[in-house]
Amino acid sequence: MEYVYGALLLHKLGKTVDAGALMNVVKAAGVEADESKVRVLVASLDGVDIDKELENASLAVAAGASAEVKVEEKKEEPKEKKEAAAEGLSALFG
């Protein structure tokens, strides 16, 4: 995960995400960098529009959050029905 964070940091700073720069960032964080992992990540990011991918990820997170809110709202409805049913029973027995 530290390699991905390093790549994102380089991108945010407007630097080129290449193997040398990423190795330096990871080493500066106090982690012993694995050169093969760095090369694989850099190769997989070749030609990727990082800004666009981050935007898509943000939209997916927002969509997931709104779906979670809808689920929570649905869970609250049965509570109200149970309370209403309990009130009706108390009216019967005084």
PyMOL CGO cylinders between C-alpha atoms (Angstrom):
from pymol import cmd
from pymol.cgo import CYLINDER

trace = [
    CYLINDER, 0.00, 0.00, 0.00, 2.89, 2.33, 0.69, 0.3, 1, 1, 1, 1, 1, 1,
    CYLINDER, 2.89, 2.33, 0.69, 3.85, 2.13, -3.00, 0.3, 1, 1, 1, 1, 1, 1,
    CYLINDER, 3.85, 2.13, -3.00, 0.40, 3.31, -4.09, 0.3, 1, 1, 1, 1, 1, 1,
    CYLINDER, 0.40, 3.31, -4.09, 0.48, 6.14, -1.55, 0.3, 1, 1, 1, 1, 1, 1,
    CYLINDER, 0.48, 6.14, -1.55, 3.93, 7.12, -2.79, 0.3, 1, 1, 1, 1, 1, 1,
    CYLINDER, 3.93, 7.12, -2.79, 2.70, 7.18, -6.38, 0.3, 1, 1, 1, 1, 1, 1,
    CYLINDER, 2.70, 7.18, -6.38, -0.29, 9.30, -5.38, 0.3, 1, 1, 1, 1, 1, 1,
    CYLINDER, -0.29, 9.30, -5.38, 1.98, 11.70, -3.52, 0.3, 1, 1, 1, 1, 1, 1,
    CYLINDER, 1.98, 11.70, -3.52, 4.27, 12.09, -6.52, 0.3, 1, 1, 1, 1, 1, 1,
    CYLINDER, 4.27, 12.09, -6.52, 1.25, 12.67, -8.76, 0.3, 1, 1, 1, 1, 1, 1,
    CYLINDER, 1.25, 12.67, -8.76, -0.24, 15.24, -6.37, 0.3, 1, 1, 1, 1, 1, 1,
    CYLINDER, -0.24, 15.24, -6.37, 3.06, 17.13, -6.35, 0.3, 1, 1, 1, 1, 1, 1,
    CYLINDER, 3.06, 17.13, -6.35, 3.15, 17.16, -10.14, 0.3, 1, 1, 1, 1, 1, 1,
    CYLINDER, 3.15, 17.16, -10.14, 6.20, 14.90, -10.30, 0.3, 1, 1, 1, 1, 1, 1,
    CYLINDER, 6.20, 14.90, -10.30, 6.72, 12.06, -12.75, 0.3, 1, 1, 1, 1, 1, 1,
    CYLINDER, 6.72, 12.06, -12.75, 5.77, 8.72, -11.27, 0.3, 1, 1, 1, 1, 1, 1,
    CYLINDER, 5.77, 8.72, -11.27, 8.83, 6.70, -12.23, 0.3, 1, 1, 1, 1, 1, 1,
    CYLINDER, 8.83, 6.70, -12.23, 10.73, 3.91, -10.48, 0.3, 1, 1, 1, 1, 1, 1,
    CYLINDER, 10.73, 3.91, -10.48, 13.52, 6.12, -9.14, 0.3, 1, 1, 1, 1, 1, 1,
    CYLINDER, 13.52, 6.12, -9.14, 11.24, 8.77, -7.68, 0.3, 1, 1, 1, 1, 1, 1,
    CYLINDER, 11.24, 8.77, -7.68, 8.91, 6.18, -6.16, 0.3, 1, 1, 1, 1, 1, 1,
    CYLINDER, 8.91, 6.18, -6.16, 11.84, 4.30, -4.61, 0.3, 1, 1, 1, 1, 1, 1,
    CYLINDER, 11.84, 4.30, -4.61, 13.03, 7.55, -3.02, 0.3, 1, 1, 1, 1, 1, 1,
    CYLINDER, 13.03, 7.55, -3.02, 9.59, 8.37, -1.60, 0.3, 1, 1, 1, 1, 1, 1,
    CYLINDER, 9.59, 8.37, -1.60, 9.14, 4.90, -0.11, 0.3, 1, 1, 1, 1, 1, 1,
    CYLINDER, 9.14, 4.90, -0.11, 12.65, 4.93, 1.36, 0.3, 1, 1, 1, 1, 1, 1,
    CYLINDER, 12.65, 4.93, 1.36, 12.05, 8.40, 2.81, 0.3, 1, 1, 1, 1, 1, 1,
    CYLINDER, 12.05, 8.40, 2.81, 9.01, 6.98, 4.59, 0.3, 1, 1, 1, 1, 1, 1,
    CYLINDER, 9.01, 6.98, 4.59, 11.30, 4.55, 6.37, 0.3, 1, 1, 1, 1, 1, 1,
    CYLINDER, 11.30, 4.55, 6.37, 10.30, 1.45, 4.43, 0.3, 1, 1, 1, 1, 1, 1,
    CYLINDER, 10.30, 1.45, 4.43, 12.72, -0.87, 2.69, 0.3, 1, 1, 1, 1, 1, 1,
    CYLINDER, 12.72, -0.87, 2.69, 11.54, -0.55, -0.91, 0.3, 1, 1, 1, 1, 1, 1,
    CYLINDER, 11.54, -0.55, -0.91, 11.09, -3.67, -3.03, 0.3, 1, 1, 1, 1, 1, 1,
    CYLINDER, 11.09, -3.67, -3.03, 12.34, -2.70, -6.48, 0.3, 1, 1, 1, 1, 1, 1,
    CYLINDER, 12.34, -2.70, -6.48, 10.25, -5.33, -8.27, 0.3, 1, 1, 1, 1, 1, 1,
    CYLINDER, 10.25, -5.33, -8.27, 7.02, -4.06, -6.67, 0.3, 1, 1, 1, 1, 1, 1,
    CYLINDER, 7.02, -4.06, -6.67, 7.94, -0.51, -7.61, 0.3, 1, 1, 1, 1, 1, 1,
    CYLINDER, 7.94, -0.51, -7.61, 8.59, -1.46, -11.23, 0.3, 1, 1, 1, 1, 1, 1,
    CYLINDER, 8.59, -1.46, -11.23, 5.31, -3.40, -11.47, 0.3, 1, 1, 1, 1, 1, 1,
    CYLINDER, 5.31, -3.40, -11.47, 3.33, -0.47, -10.09, 0.3, 1, 1, 1, 1, 1, 1,
    CYLINDER, 3.33, -0.47, -10.09, 5.02, 2.06, -12.38, 0.3, 1, 1, 1, 1, 1, 1,
    CYLINDER, 5.02, 2.06, -12.38, 4.43, -0.21, -15.37, 0.3, 1, 1, 1, 1, 1, 1,
    CYLINDER, 4.43, -0.21, -15.37, 0.76, -0.64, -14.46, 0.3, 1, 1, 1, 1, 1, 1,
    CYLINDER, 0.76, -0.64, -14.46, 0.31, 3.13, -14.17, 0.3, 1, 1, 1, 1, 1, 1,
    CYLINDER, 0.31, 3.13, -14.17, 1.78, 3.75, -17.62, 0.3, 1, 1, 1, 1, 1, 1,
    CYLINDER, 1.78, 3.75, -17.62, -0.89, 5.48, -19.70, 0.3, 1, 1, 1, 1, 1, 1,
    CYLINDER, -0.89, 5.48, -19.70, -3.37, 5.75, -16.82, 0.3, 1, 1, 1, 1, 1, 1,
    CYLINDER, -3.37, 5.75, -16.82, -5.04, 9.12, -16.20, 0.3, 1, 1, 1, 1, 1, 1,
    CYLINDER, -5.04, 9.12, -16.20, -4.69, 9.17, -12.42, 0.3, 1, 1, 1, 1, 1, 1,
    CYLINDER, -4.69, 9.17, -12.42, -6.93, 12.23, -11.99, 0.3, 1, 1, 1, 1, 1, 1,
    CYLINDER, -6.93, 12.23, -11.99, -9.75, 10.54, -13.89, 0.3, 1, 1, 1, 1, 1, 1,
    CYLINDER, -9.75, 10.54, -13.89, -9.36, 7.32, -11.89, 0.3, 1, 1, 1, 1, 1, 1,
    CYLINDER, -9.36, 7.32, -11.89, -9.45, 9.25, -8.61, 0.3, 1, 1, 1, 1, 1, 1,
    CYLINDER, -9.45, 9.25, -8.61, -12.60, 11.05, -9.75, 0.3, 1, 1, 1, 1, 1, 1,
    CYLINDER, -12.60, 11.05, -9.75, -14.27, 7.72, -10.59, 0.3, 1, 1, 1, 1, 1, 1,
    CYLINDER, -14.27, 7.72, -10.59, -13.24, 6.31, -7.23, 0.3, 1, 1, 1, 1, 1, 1,
    CYLINDER, -13.24, 6.31, -7.23, -14.74, 9.34, -5.45, 0.3, 1, 1, 1, 1, 1, 1,
    CYLINDER, -14.74, 9.34, -5.45, -18.03, 8.87, -7.29, 0.3, 1, 1, 1, 1, 1, 1,
    CYLINDER, -18.03, 8.87, -7.29, -18.13, 5.20, -6.35, 0.3, 1, 1, 1, 1, 1, 1,
    CYLINDER, -18.13, 5.20, -6.35, -17.53, 6.04, -2.69, 0.3, 1, 1, 1, 1, 1, 1,
    CYLINDER, -17.53, 6.04, -2.69, -20.24, 8.70, -2.78, 0.3, 1, 1, 1, 1, 1, 1,
    CYLINDER, -20.24, 8.70, -2.78, -22.68, 6.27, -4.40, 0.3, 1, 1, 1, 1, 1, 1,
    CYLINDER, -22.68, 6.27, -4.40, -21.89, 3.67, -1.75, 0.3, 1, 1, 1, 1, 1, 1,
    CYLINDER, -21.89, 3.67, -1.75, -22.44, 6.21, 1.01, 0.3, 1, 1, 1, 1, 1, 1,
    CYLINDER, -22.44, 6.21, 1.01, -25.83, 7.25, -0.37, 0.3, 1, 1, 1, 1, 1, 1,
    CYLINDER, -25.83, 7.25, -0.37, -26.88, 3.60, -0.65, 0.3, 1, 1, 1, 1, 1, 1,
    CYLINDER, -26.88, 3.60, -0.65, -25.83, 3.08, 2.96, 0.3, 1, 1, 1, 1, 1, 1,
    CYLINDER, -25.83, 3.08, 2.96, -28.00, 6.02, 4.06, 0.3, 1, 1, 1, 1, 1, 1,
    CYLINDER, -28.00, 6.02, 4.06, -31.00, 4.54, 2.21, 0.3, 1, 1, 1, 1, 1, 1,
    CYLINDER, -31.00, 4.54, 2.21, -30.49, 1.20, 3.97, 0.3, 1, 1, 1, 1, 1, 1,
    CYLINDER, -30.49, 1.20, 3.97, -30.35, 2.95, 7.34, 0.3, 1, 1, 1, 1, 1, 1,
    CYLINDER, -30.35, 2.95, 7.34, -33.57, 4.84, 6.54, 0.3, 1, 1, 1, 1, 1, 1,
    CYLINDER, -33.57, 4.84, 6.54, -35.34, 1.59, 5.70, 0.3, 1, 1, 1, 1, 1, 1,
    CYLINDER, -35.34, 1.59, 5.70, -34.22, 0.05, 8.98, 0.3, 1, 1, 1, 1, 1, 1,
    CYLINDER, -34.22, 0.05, 8.98, -35.85, 2.87, 10.93, 0.3, 1, 1, 1, 1, 1, 1,
    CYLINDER, -35.85, 2.87, 10.93, -39.32, 2.34, 9.44, 0.3, 1, 1, 1, 1, 1, 1,
    CYLINDER, -39.32, 2.34, 9.44, -40.07, -1.01, 11.13, 0.3, 1, 1, 1, 1, 1, 1,
    CYLINDER, -40.07, -1.01, 11.13, -39.29, 0.57, 14.52, 0.3, 1, 1, 1, 1, 1, 1,
    CYLINDER, -39.29, 0.57, 14.52, -42.04, 3.11, 14.01, 0.3, 1, 1, 1, 1, 1, 1,
    CYLINDER, -42.04, 3.11, 14.01, -44.52, 0.42, 13.03, 0.3, 1, 1, 1, 1, 1, 1,
    CYLINDER, -44.52, 0.42, 13.03, -43.71, -1.62, 16.13, 0.3, 1, 1, 1, 1, 1, 1,
    CYLINDER, -43.71, -1.62, 16.13, -44.14, 1.45, 18.33, 0.3, 1, 1, 1, 1, 1, 1,
    CYLINDER, -44.14, 1.45, 18.33, -47.50, 2.21, 16.72, 0.3, 1, 1, 1, 1, 1, 1,
    CYLINDER, -47.50, 2.21, 16.72, -48.61, -1.40, 17.23, 0.3, 1, 1, 1, 1, 1, 1,
    CYLINDER, -48.61, -1.40, 17.23, -47.56, -1.24, 20.89, 0.3, 1, 1, 1, 1, 1, 1,
    CYLINDER, -47.56, -1.24, 20.89, -49.55, 1.99, 21.37, 0.3, 1, 1, 1, 1, 1, 1,
    CYLINDER, -49.55, 1.99, 21.37, -52.64, 0.31, 19.90, 0.3, 1, 1, 1, 1, 1, 1,
    CYLINDER, -52.64, 0.31, 19.90, -52.33, -2.61, 22.31, 0.3, 1, 1, 1, 1, 1, 1,
    CYLINDER, -52.33, -2.61, 22.31, -51.99, -0.32, 25.31, 0.3, 1, 1, 1, 1, 1, 1,
    CYLINDER, -51.99, -0.32, 25.31, -55.25, 1.42, 24.32, 0.3, 1, 1, 1, 1, 1, 1,
    CYLINDER, -55.25, 1.42, 24.32, -57.03, -1.95, 24.41, 0.3, 1, 1, 1, 1, 1, 1,
    CYLINDER, -57.03, -1.95, 24.41, -55.88, -2.83, 27.89, 0.3, 1, 1, 1, 1, 1, 1,
    CYLINDER, -55.88, -2.83, 27.89, -55.98, 0.62, 29.39, 0.3, 1, 1, 1, 1, 1, 1,
]
cmd.load_cgo(trace, "trace")
